[in-house]
């Protein structure tokens, strides 16, 4: 995931998630682009999880 090697789209995880940028939808497609229907629900869960982690840190 750090180099993009082995993934069909050749993207690295940092292309989608870095700093304040978090594109969970397309990051999910990096792992399993054939199952695009599951990308949005999983991205929504990732956003909620990130919000919980940020809140817990306060």
N, C-alpha and C positions, 0 to 999 in steps of 0.2 A: 504494500500500500504506500510505502514511502517513495518508491521509484517508478511505479506504474507498470513495471514489468509483470507480465503474466495476466494482465487485464486487457480485455478486448479493445477498450477505448484508449489504452495507453496513458490514462490520466493518473496523477498521484492524488492521494487523499487531500493534500494541501491545496489542490486545485479547487476543492469544494469547502474545506473546513480549515480556516486559518484566522487567527486573531478574532475579530468580531464578526467575521464572515462565516456563516454556516449554511451551506446549501445541502441539507440532508436529503432532499429529493434526488438530486443528481448523484450525490455520493452513494446512495443506495443502488442506483442504476449502474454504478461502477462495478458493484459486486454481482448483481444479477439483472442485467439489462433485458433478459428474455421475459422477466416477470414484472413488467412495468406497472401492472395493475396494483401490485402490493407496495409500490414506492411511496405513494402519498400517505396511506395510513401509517406506514413505518416512519416516514418523515415527521408526521404530526406527533407521534409518540416521542421521537427524539427531541423535538422542540419542548414538549412538556417535561421530559426528563432533564433537559438542560436548565429549564426554568426552576425546577425543584432543587437542582444542585446549586444554582446561584443563590436561591433563597436560603438554603441550608448553610451556605458559607457566611451569610450576614450575621 
